[in-house]
């Protein structure tokens, strides 16, 4: 199975953006072994139990490890 790097960002709401808030890194980057990039994202989210992020504000970034 291939190796991926996964990071999770918390994006600010429109109102928060207007007040100057920016994206926050809440997970990773971490190495994940998975069959494809979508599975790597799911594995990262399921494995990160301490995340206190609204899923509507969550952005998952996945790239193949080179």
C-alpha positions in Angstrom: 0.0 0.0 0.0 1.2 3.5 -0.7 2.3 6.1 1.8 0.5 9.5 2.2 1.0 12.7 4.2 -2.1 14.0 5.8 -2.8 17.4 7.5 -6.1 18.8 8.8 -6.8 22.5 8.9 -9.6 24.4 10.6 -10.9 27.2 8.4 -12.4 30.3 9.9 -16.0 31.3 9.2 -16.7 34.3 7.0 -17.2 36.4 10.0 -14.0 35.2 11.7 -12.1 35.9 8.5 -13.3 39.5 8.5 -11.9 40.0 12.0 -8.5 38.7 10.9 -8.6 35.0 12.0 -6.7 32.6 9.7 -6.6 28.9 9.1 -5.1 26.8 12.0 -3.3 23.5 11.7 -5.0 21.1 14.0 -3.5 17.8 12.9 -0.3 16.6 11.2 1.3 16.5 8.8 1.4 12.7 9.6 2.4 9.8 7.5 -0.5 7.3 6.8 -0.4 4.0 4.9 -3.6 3.5 2.9 -4.9 2.1 -0.4 -5.8 5.6 -1.8 -5.9 9.3 -0.8 -9.5 9.2 0.3 -8.8 6.3 2.6 -5.8 8.1 4.0 -8.0 11.1 5.0 -10.5 8.9 6.7 -7.8 7.0 8.6 -6.3 10.3 9.8 -9.7 11.7 11.0 -10.6 8.4 12.7 -7.2 8.2 14.4 -7.2 11.7 15.7 -9.5 11.4 18.7 -8.4 14.6 20.4 -9.7 16.8 17.5 -12.2 19.4 18.7 -13.0 20.8 15.2 -16.4 21.4 13.7 -16.5 19.2 10.6 -18.0 22.0 8.6 -14.8 24.0 9.2 -12.4 21.1 8.6 -10.3 20.8 5.5 -8.3 17.6 5.0 -5.2 17.8 2.9 -3.7 14.6 1.5 -0.7 14.1 -0.8 1.3 11.1 -1.8 4.6 10.8 0.0 7.4 11.2 -2.5 
